[in-house]
């Protein structure tokens, strides 16, 4: 098998030619070199490949795993019809992204990037933190006789909060939190777990207090918390 290497933008394209069989370890070596050179998007063009046996499938799988294990993307294009059947028999068509043409494959890489950017943006939104003072009522979810405690949320995100003024709980306790996101009158009730306790010696200004992570929070409720955070952050003076 021969491999010609070319590049389109940030995508490395490997033009494969000949037979992929037990003697095709050069595919694994070439993919590995692309990864070492810093490329994370690799496209294998099978247009000139006329034969693949089961040992060749093993070579392809190893090359694929090498890319995935290094957080890279690898896609295939232009596989001949009789070889597509082999990919289908061994199930590779369900694992590897296969495209009819090179242009479609390149668009696939672009779509992956767009989705990745959206996911990163959503993750950043979830972890935005709002310094604020919100009155909160909390109780141990599993206590036989629930004891309600009043405290203050001093820091709020869509995945958790820092609660000040309470030292009645321990790490791992499951809590029920009740608070309002003014000016809306309805009260939120959230499940949460204690994941951090302030240390009086190290953090006297934060003691007594604890960090909690919300659990089983619905998308609707999380969206409400996010809207509240972003609305209030926009009202705060900037550092400029």
N, C-alpha and C positions, 0 to 999 in steps of 0.2 A: 504493500500500500504506500502511496505517496501522499504527502500533505503539503499544500501550499498555504502560507499564512498571509493574510492581508487585513487591513483595518478600515472600518467605516466609523468615523467619529471615535467614540469610546468602546466600540464593539470590535472584538477580534473575530475574524471569520476564518475557519479552517476548511479549505477546499480539499475534500478527501477523494482519492482516486484509486481504483483497483479493487482488491479483495480485503475484507476485514476478517481475519482469522487468528489462529494462534500466534502468528508471526507479526501481529500488528500492535505490539507494545509501544510503538512510536506514538500512537494516539494518546496513550496515558502520559508519556513523557512530554509531549507537546502541550497538552492541557496543563500539566504541572508547571511547565516553564511560563506559560501565559499567566498563571496565578502568581508565580514568583515575580513576574515583571509588573504586577500590580493591576492586571485586567480582571474585572469581575463579571463582564458580560461576554460570553463565548458562544458563537454560532457555528455549528458543524453542518457543512453543506455536503449532502450525500448524492448530488446529481450524477457524479461520475463513479459511484460505487455500484458494481454489478453483482457482487456476491458477499453474503455474510453467513457464516456458519455459527453453531452454538458457542464455540470458543470465542468467535468474534463478538457475540453478544456479551460474553463475560468481560471482554476488553472494554466494550462500550459502557457497561455498568460500572466498572472500576473508574473509568474516566469521569462518568457522571458523579459518582460518590466523591471523587477528589474535588470536584468543583463545589458541590453542595457543602462538604465538610469545611470548605474555606469561605463560606458565605458568598459564593459566586452563583451566577445564573448561567445555565447552559441550555441551549435550545437546538433543535434539529430542523433542517429544511430540505425539500426537494428529494425525498426518499422515493425510489421507484416502487411501482405498484406491487410487484411480487415480493419486495422486501418489507413493505408495510404489513403484509400478512404475517411475516415472521415476528415483527414487533408486536403485533396484536396477539399472537399465540403465547408469547412469553410475558405479555402484560406491560411492556415498556411504553406503549401508547397511552397508558393511564397514568404514567409517572412523569414522563418527559414531554415537554411542550413541543409538538411537531407541527410545522407550517408547510403549506403547499409551495410558497415562494419565499425568496430571500427578503423581498420588500415587506411581506406580511410578518415575517419573523422579527425584522427590525422594528416594525410598529409594535410588536408584542413587547419588546424590551422597553419601548417608550411608555407603553401602558403600565407596565410593572413599576416604572419609576414614578409615574403619576399617582398610582395607588399607594405606593410606599410613602410619598410625600403627604398624601391625605391622611394616612394612618399616623404618621409622625405628628402632623398638626393636631389631630384629634387627641393624641397622647399628651402633647404639651398643654392643650386646653384642660384636660382632666386634672393635670397636676399644677395648674395655676393656683396660687395661694393668696388668700385675702386676709390681711390683719384687720380684725374687727372685734367688737364686743357684743355677743349675743347671749342672752339668758337661755339656759338649757336645763331641762329636767332629765335625770337619768337614773336607771335602776339596773340591778343585776338580773339578767334574763332568766337565770337558772336557780335563783334563790327561792327557798320554800316560802319565805315571807319577804316579798320584794320591798325594799326600802328606797323611797324616792329621795334623790339628792339634787339640790339646786346648785348650779355652778355657771361658769361662763365659757363660751367658745371664744378664744382669742385668735385663732388661726384656722381658716376653713379652706378646704379644697373639695373637689368632686369625689375624692376617694378616701378622705379622712379629715380629722380635725385635731387641734390641740385644745384640751379642756383644762381650765385653770380653776383652782379652788376646791379640789376634791382629792382626798387621799384614802378613800374607803375601798378601793378596788386594787386588784393585783394583776400581774401580767397574765394574759390569756382569758380573762373574764369576758363573758359575752354580755353585752349591755343592750338596753333599749334606750334610744335618745329621742327626746321630744323638744322641738324648738320651732320658732316661726322665722320665715324669711320676709321681713317687713318690706314694703307696705302690705303684702298679701296677708290676709287674716288667718288662712288655714294653717294648721299645725302639721309639721312633718314628723313622722315617726319612723326611725331608722334603726336597724340592727347594726351593731358595731362590736369590734373586739379590741381589748386593750393591748397595744403592741409596744408601748414605751412608757416608762415612769420617770419623772424628773428626779434628780438627785439633789438633796438639800445642800450638800457640801459643795457640789460643783456648779449647780445652777440655782442659787438661792432666789433669783428674781423670777424663776419659773415654778417654784415650789410653793404649795403642792399642786401637782398637775400631771397630766398624762396625755399620750398620743393614742388616738383610736383610728382603726381602719374600718370603713363601712363594709358591711357584708350583705350580700343578696340585694344590693340596691338596684332598683329597676332603671331602665334607660330613661323613662319619663322623669323620675325623681332626680336622677343625675343631671339631666338636662336643665331642670329647674334650678338646681344648685349652681350649675355652670352659668346660667343666665344671671343669677343673683351676684355671683362673683364678678363677672365681666362688667355688669352694670355699675357696681360699686367701685371697681378698679378704675373705670373710666372717669369717675368723679374725683378721684384722688389727684393731688398736685403731683406733677412730674418732677424729676430731679434736675431738669434743665433750668 
